[in-house]
Amino acid sequence: MTERQRRHRVGIVLAVWAMSLLSSCGGDGGEGDQEPPSSESLSRLRIDIHGMHCQGCADAIHTALSGHPGVMEDSVSFADSTASVRYDATRISPDGIIGLITELGYTAAVSSGSTE
């Protein structure tokens, strides 16, 4: 990894961290007014992730996923290079979830037969 890539990744991680702090403090203005998702709109997705080098990478991905209001629950495994995501399909798509991960500089793809 070049110095430029490292600085870019650190900048993204810091931005995601700051966004998660704002959303956990109610700084996004109005998310609390929305109704909880119906059980019909909840889906589960397993994602293969390439490019994680340490637990910090997994933590950065978790922060990005958990900071999105459409993601209800997530688990990122550095050891397995995977993520399991429970999400509200009316608020985010599988491609949107993949996009959250690839924006951090990782390669991600839906695992075969992973949606429920």
TORPA-4810 file (N, C-alpha, C, O; in nm, 3 decimals):
<nodes>
NODE_1_0.086_-0.116_0.000_0.000_0.000_0.000_0.091_0.123_0.000_0.184_0.133_0.080_M
NODE_2_0.062_0.215_-0.090_0.142_0.337_-0.096_0.102_0.431_0.016_-0.003_0.415_0.078_T
NODE_3_0.186_0.529_0.041_0.157_0.629_0.144_0.029_0.704_0.111_-0.050_0.734_0.200_E
NODE_4_0.008_0.734_-0.015_-0.114_0.806_-0.057_-0.239_0.722_-0.029_-0.339_0.774_0.020_R
NODE_5_-0.233_0.592_-0.061_-0.346_0.504_-0.034_-0.373_0.493_0.116_-0.488_0.492_0.159_Q
NODE_6_-0.265_0.485_0.194_-0.281_0.475_0.339_-0.347_0.601_0.394_-0.439_0.592_0.476_R
NODE_7_-0.303_0.718_0.349_-0.362_0.843_0.396_-0.509_0.853_0.353_-0.593_0.900_0.429_R
NODE_8_-0.538_0.807_0.231_-0.676_0.810_0.183_-0.764_0.721_0.272_-0.872_0.762_0.313_H
NODE_9_-0.717_0.600_0.302_-0.794_0.507_0.384_-0.814_0.563_0.524_-0.923_0.553_0.581_R
NODE_10_-0.710_0.622_0.582_-0.722_0.682_0.715_-0.823_0.795_0.713_-0.903_0.809_0.805_V
NODE_11_-0.821_0.877_0.607_-0.917_0.987_0.596_-1.060_0.936_0.588_-1.150_0.993_0.649_G
NODE_12_-1.081_0.829_0.514_-1.215_0.771_0.502_-1.260_0.715_0.636_-1.374_0.736_0.678_I
NODE_13_-1.172_0.644_0.703_-1.206_0.586_0.834_-1.246_0.697_0.931_-1.344_0.683_1.005_V
NODE_14_-1.170_0.806_0.932_-1.203_0.917_1.022_-1.337_0.980_0.985_-1.415_1.015_1.074_L
NODE_15_-1.365_0.994_0.856_-1.493_1.052_0.815_-1.609_0.961_0.855_-1.712_1.010_0.903_A
NODE_16_-1.593_0.831_0.837_-1.699_0.736_0.875_-1.719_0.740_1.026_-1.832_0.737_1.074_V
NODE_17_-1.610_0.746_1.100_-1.619_0.753_1.246_-1.694_0.878_1.289_-1.781_0.872_1.377_W
NODE_18_-1.662_0.991_1.228_-1.730_1.116_1.264_-1.879_1.107_1.231_-1.962_1.154_1.309_A
NODE_19_-1.913_1.049_1.116_-2.055_1.034_1.079_-2.127_0.945_1.178_-2.242_0.971_1.212_M
NODE_20_-2.061_0.839_1.224_-2.128_0.749_1.319_-2.151_0.819_1.452_-2.252_0.795_1.518_S
NODE_21_-2.058_0.904_1.493_-2.078_0.980_1.616_-2.197_1.074_1.604_-2.278_1.085_1.696_L
NODE_22_-2.208_1.141_1.491_-2.320_1.233_1.470_-2.453_1.159_1.472_-2.549_1.204_1.533_L
NODE_23_-2.458_1.045_1.404_-2.586_0.973_1.398_-2.622_0.913_1.533_-2.740_0.904_1.566_S
NODE_24_-2.522_0.871_1.612_-2.554_0.814_1.743_-2.599_0.921_1.842_-2.664_0.891_1.942_S
NODE_25_-2.564_1.046_1.815_-2.604_1.157_1.902_-2.732_1.224_1.852_-2.777_1.323_1.910_C
NODE_26_-2.789_1.172_1.746_-2.909_1.233_1.691_-2.879_1.352_1.602_-2.969_1.431_1.575_G
NODE_27_-2.757_1.366_1.557_-2.717_1.480_1.477_-2.764_1.477_1.334_-2.740_1.572_1.259_G
NODE_28_-2.832_1.370_1.291_-2.878_1.362_1.154_-3.016_1.422_1.136_-3.066_1.429_1.024_D
NODE_29_-3.079_1.466_1.241_-3.201_1.542_1.233_-3.324_1.467_1.185_-3.366_1.486_1.071_G
NODE_30_-3.382_1.385_1.267_-3.512_1.331_1.234_-3.519_1.182_1.213_-3.628_1.131_1.187_G
NODE_31_-3.412_1.108_1.222_-3.419_0.965_1.202_-3.510_0.898_1.304_-3.570_0.795_1.276_E
NODE_32_-3.520_0.956_1.422_-3.601_0.896_1.527_-3.750_0.899_1.498_-3.827_0.830_1.566_G
NODE_33_-3.794_0.978_1.399_-3.935_0.988_1.367_-3.984_0.876_1.276_-4.105_0.865_1.253_D
NODE_34_-3.895_0.794_1.224_-3.935_0.691_1.130_-3.981_0.566_1.202_-3.933_0.532_1.310_Q
NODE_35_-4.077_0.497_1.138_-4.129_0.375_1.196_-4.028_0.263_1.181_-3.948_0.264_1.087_E
NODE_36_-4.029_0.165_1.273_-3.940_0.050_1.258_-3.979_-0.029_1.133_-4.095_-0.029_1.094_P
NODE_37_-3.884_-0.097_1.072_-3.913_-0.172_0.949_-4.005_-0.290_0.978_-4.003_-0.347_1.087_P
NODE_38_-4.086_-0.325_0.878_-4.171_-0.442_0.892_-4.086_-0.566_0.869_-3.982_-0.560_0.805_S
NODE_39_-4.132_-0.678_0.922_-4.055_-0.801_0.907_-4.044_-0.842_0.761_-3.948_-0.911_0.724_S
NODE_40_-4.140_-0.802_0.677_-4.134_-0.836_0.535_-4.021_-0.763_0.463_-3.969_-0.813_0.363_E
NODE_41_-3.981_-0.645_0.513_-3.878_-0.568_0.445_-3.737_-0.601_0.493_-3.639_-0.552_0.437_S
NODE_42_-3.725_-0.684_0.598_-3.594_-0.719_0.649_-3.534_-0.835_0.570_-3.600_-0.935_0.544_L
NODE_43_-3.408_-0.821_0.533_-3.336_-0.924_0.460_-3.200_-0.944_0.524_-3.153_-0.860_0.601_S
NODE_44_-3.137_-1.054_0.490_-3.002_-1.084_0.539_-2.913_-1.109_0.419_-2.955_-1.169_0.320_R
NODE_45_-2.788_-1.063_0.429_-2.694_-1.071_0.319_-2.558_-1.111_0.373_-2.515_-1.062_0.477_L
NODE_46_-2.491_-1.201_0.303_-2.353_-1.238_0.338_-2.263_-1.186_0.226_-2.291_-1.206_0.108_R
NODE_47_-2.154_-1.119_0.265_-2.067_-1.052_0.170_-1.924_-1.101_0.187_-1.874_-1.111_0.300_I
NODE_48_-1.858_-1.132_0.075_-1.715_-1.164_0.077_-1.639_-1.033_0.058_-1.672_-0.953_-0.030_D
NODE_49_-1.538_-1.011_0.142_-1.462_-0.885_0.139_-1.314_-0.917_0.121_-1.259_-1.003_0.190_I
NODE_50_-1.251_-0.847_0.027_-1.108_-0.864_0.004_-1.037_-0.732_0.029_-1.088_-0.625_-0.004_H
NODE_51_-0.919_-0.741_0.087_-0.839_-0.622_0.112_-0.828_-0.584_0.258_-0.759_-0.487_0.292_G
NODE_52_-0.894_-0.659_0.348_-0.878_-0.631_0.490_-0.742_-0.684_0.535_-0.705_-0.797_0.503_M
NODE_53_-0.667_-0.601_0.609_-0.534_-0.640_0.654_-0.525_-0.658_0.805_-0.426_-0.712_0.855_H
NODE_54_-0.628_-0.614_0.877_-0.623_-0.622_1.023_-0.765_-0.604_1.079_-0.860_-0.578_1.005_C
NODE_55_-0.777_-0.619_1.210_-0.908_-0.600_1.274_-0.956_-0.457_1.260_-1.077_-0.432_1.258_Q
NODE_56_-0.864_-0.362_1.249_-0.902_-0.222_1.228_-0.979_-0.204_1.098_-1.071_-0.123_1.091_G
NODE_57_-0.942_-0.280_0.996_-1.015_-0.276_0.869_-1.159_-0.324_0.890_-1.254_-0.263_0.842_C
NODE_58_-1.173_-0.435_0.962_-1.307_-0.488_0.991_-1.389_-0.389_1.072_-1.509_-0.373_1.050_A
NODE_59_-1.324_-0.322_1.166_-1.393_-0.222_1.249_-1.440_-0.104_1.164_-1.549_-0.051_1.186_D
NODE_60_-1.357_-0.061_1.067_-1.395_0.050_0.980_-1.516_0.013_0.896_-1.606_0.095_0.875_A
NODE_61_-1.520_-0.111_0.847_-1.635_-0.157_0.768_-1.759_-0.163_0.855_-1.867_-0.121_0.814_I
NODE_62_-1.743_-0.216_0.976_-1.857_-0.222_1.070_-1.911_-0.081_1.096_-2.033_-0.061_1.098_H
NODE_63_-1.823_0.014_1.116_-1.865_0.152_1.143_-1.944_0.209_1.025_-2.046_0.275_1.044_T
NODE_64_-1.896_0.182_0.904_-1.966_0.232_0.785_-2.104_0.167_0.772_-2.202_0.235_0.743_A
NODE_65_-2.110_0.037_0.793_-2.238_-0.034_0.780_-2.336_0.008_0.890_-2.451_0.040_0.862_L
NODE_66_-2.291_0.008_1.013_-2.381_0.038_1.124_-2.425_0.184_1.125_-2.525_0.218_1.188_S
NODE_67_-2.352_0.269_1.056_-2.388_0.410_1.048_-2.499_0.439_0.948_-2.553_0.550_0.946_G
NODE_68_-2.534_0.341_0.866_-2.642_0.361_0.768_-2.775_0.324_0.832_-2.787_0.218_0.893_H
NODE_69_-2.876_0.412_0.819_-3.004_0.384_0.884_-3.076_0.260_0.832_-3.166_0.209_0.899_P
NODE_70_-3.040_0.211_0.714_-3.104_0.091_0.660_-3.044_-0.039_0.711_-3.103_-0.145_0.694_G
NODE_71_-2.928_-0.030_0.774_-2.862_-0.150_0.827_-2.906_-0.169_0.971_-2.880_-0.085_1.057_V
NODE_72_-2.973_-0.280_0.997_-3.026_-0.308_1.130_-2.923_-0.377_1.219_-2.920_-0.356_1.340_M
NODE_73_-2.837_-0.459_1.157_-2.741_-0.538_1.234_-2.631_-0.583_1.138_-2.659_-0.614_1.022_E
NODE_74_-2.507_-0.585_1.185_-2.399_-0.636_1.100_-2.292_-0.700_1.185_-2.275_-0.668_1.303_D
NODE_75_-2.220_-0.792_1.122_-2.107_-0.859_1.185_-1.999_-0.872_1.079_-2.023_-0.934_0.975_S
NODE_76_-1.882_-0.816_1.103_-1.772_-0.821_1.007_-1.661_-0.907_1.066_-1.617_-0.883_1.179_V
NODE_77_-1.616_-1.008_0.991_-1.513_-1.099_1.038_-1.386_-1.080_0.957_-1.382_-1.110_0.837_S
NODE_78_-1.281_-1.029_1.023_-1.152_-1.018_0.957_-1.098_-1.157_0.926_-1.044_-1.179_0.817_F
NODE_79_-1.112_-1.251_1.018_-1.059_-1.387_1.001_-1.120_-1.459_0.881_-1.050_-1.532_0.810_A
NODE_80_-1.250_-1.438_0.857_-1.319_-1.505_0.746_-1.330_-1.419_0.622_-1.373_-1.467_0.516_D
NODE_81_-1.293_-1.292_0.632_-1.307_-1.195_0.522_-1.451_-1.187_0.473_-1.477_-1.186_0.353_S
NODE_82_-1.544_-1.181_0.569_-1.686_-1.174_0.535_-1.758_-1.074_0.624_-1.709_-1.031_0.728_T
NODE_83_-1.877_-1.039_0.578_-1.968_-0.960_0.660_-2.106_-1.022_0.647_-2.144_-1.069_0.540_A
NODE_84_-2.179_-1.021_0.755_-2.318_-1.064_0.755_-2.400_-0.940_0.792_-2.375_-0.876_0.894_S
NODE_85_-2.499_-0.908_0.708_-2.573_-0.784_0.727_-2.723_-0.814_0.726_-2.773_-0.879_0.635_V
NODE_86_-2.794_-0.765_0.827_-2.940_-0.768_0.831_-2.984_-0.625_0.802_-2.942_-0.532_0.871_R
NODE_87_-3.068_-0.608_0.700_-3.100_-0.474_0.654_-3.246_-0.459_0.614_-3.316_-0.557_0.589_Y
NODE_88_-3.290_-0.335_0.608_-3.425_-0.300_0.566_-3.419_-0.274_0.416_-3.362_-0.174_0.371_D
NODE_89_-3.478_-0.363_0.339_-3.471_-0.354_0.192_-3.545_-0.233_0.136_-3.528_-0.200_0.019_A
NODE_90_-3.626_-0.167_0.218_-3.692_-0.045_0.169_-3.601_0.077_0.184_-3.631_0.183_0.130_T
NODE_91_-3.490_0.061_0.255_-3.400_0.175_0.280_-3.262_0.161_0.217_-3.195_0.261_0.195_R
NODE_92_-3.219_0.038_0.189_-3.090_0.015_0.124_-3.095_-0.117_0.050_-3.158_-0.213_0.094_I
NODE_93_-3.028_-0.121_-0.064_-3.023_-0.242_-0.147_-2.892_-0.316_-0.123_-2.799_-0.261_-0.063_S
NODE_94_-2.884_-0.441_-0.170_-2.755_-0.511_-0.161_-2.642_-0.432_-0.230_-2.530_-0.427_-0.179_P
NODE_95_-2.672_-0.371_-0.345_-2.571_-0.290_-0.413_-2.530_-0.170_-0.328_-2.413_-0.130_-0.328_D
NODE_96_-2.624_-0.113_-0.255_-2.593_-0.002_-0.166_-2.501_-0.045_-0.053_-2.411_0.029_-0.013_G
NODE_97_-2.524_-0.164_0.000_-2.440_-0.218_0.107_-2.299_-0.242_0.053_-2.200_-0.207_0.118_I
NODE_98_-2.290_-0.303_-0.065_-2.160_-0.325_-0.129_-2.090_-0.191_-0.148_-1.969_-0.180_-0.126_I
NODE_99_-2.165_-0.089_-0.189_-2.108_0.044_-0.211_-2.049_0.104_-0.085_-1.945_0.171_-0.091_G
NODE_100_-2.113_0.082_0.030_-2.058_0.132_0.157_-1.920_0.074_0.184_-1.833_0.141_0.238_L
NODE_101_-1.901_-0.051_0.145_-1.774_-0.119_0.169_-1.669_-0.076_0.066_-1.554_-0.048_0.101_I
NODE_102_-1.708_-0.071_-0.061_-1.611_-0.036_-0.165_-1.567_0.110_-0.155_-1.457_0.144_-0.197_T
NODE_103_-1.653_0.197_-0.099_-1.613_0.336_-0.078_-1.495_0.347_0.017_-1.423_0.447_0.015_E
NODE_104_-1.475_0.246_0.099_-1.362_0.246_0.193_-1.235_0.190_0.129_-1.130_0.190_0.192_L
NODE_105_-1.245_0.143_0.005_-1.127_0.093_-0.065_-1.113_-0.058_-0.067_-1.010_-0.109_-0.111_G
NODE_106_-1.215_-0.129_-0.021_-1.211_-0.276_-0.022_-1.288_-0.328_-0.142_-1.369_-0.257_-0.200_Y
NODE_107_-1.263_-0.452_-0.178_-1.339_-0.520_-0.282_-1.443_-0.606_-0.212_-1.410_-0.679_-0.119_T
NODE_108_-1.567_-0.597_-0.256_-1.675_-0.672_-0.191_-1.771_-0.728_-0.294_-1.795_-0.667_-0.398_A
NODE_109_-1.824_-0.845_-0.265_-1.922_-0.909_-0.352_-2.016_-0.993_-0.267_-1.976_-1.049_-0.165_A
NODE_110_-2.140_-1.000_-0.311_-2.240_-1.083_-0.241_-2.199_-1.228_-0.255_-2.168_-1.273_-0.365_V
NODE_111_-2.198_-1.302_-0.144_-2.168_-1.444_-0.148_-2.277_-1.518_-0.222_-2.393_-1.477_-0.217_S
NODE_112_-2.243_-1.624_-0.288_-2.341_-1.702_-0.364_-2.450_-1.754_-0.271_-2.420_-1.812_-0.167_S
NODE_113_-2.576_-1.735_-0.310_-2.690_-1.786_-0.234_-2.699_-1.729_-0.093_-2.742_-1.799_0.000_G
NODE_114_-2.660_-1.604_-0.076_-2.653_-1.551_0.060_-2.777_-1.474_0.105_-2.792_-1.449_0.224_S
NODE_115_-2.865_-1.437_0.014_-2.980_-1.357_0.055_-3.091_-1.447_0.107_-3.106_-1.561_0.064_T
NODE_116_-3.167_-1.392_0.201_-3.282_-1.464_0.256_-3.408_-1.392_0.219_-3.517_-1.435_0.255_E
</nodes>
